[in-house]
């Protein structure tokens, strides 16, 4: 990703498709700190930064949320 390119926000369906995780596993991993945290988009809408998901996909076994 280039520095002046904005980071896309991915909705949960896209994140689940890209990672192959179930919804419950995704939230469990977030609670453990082994998956990127979500970002609030609006009152009832959340998403994940595409760069954070890419970092997790590059090294899922050793990812820690505080590494970013």
C-alpha positions, 0 to 999 in steps of 0.5 A: 500500500502506498503512503498516500493511499487511504486504508480501506475499511472491510466489513465483517462478511469480507473479513470472514471470506478473506480469513476463512474464520467463523464469526465466533472464532474471529471475536474470540481471537480479537479478545485474545489480542491475536486478531486486529481490533475492529473500527467503529464506522457509525452507530451500528456499523463496524469494520476492519482496516484492510492493512491490519487484515493483510498483516494478520494474513501474512503471519496469523500464528505470531500476530499480536494486536499491539504489533501495529 
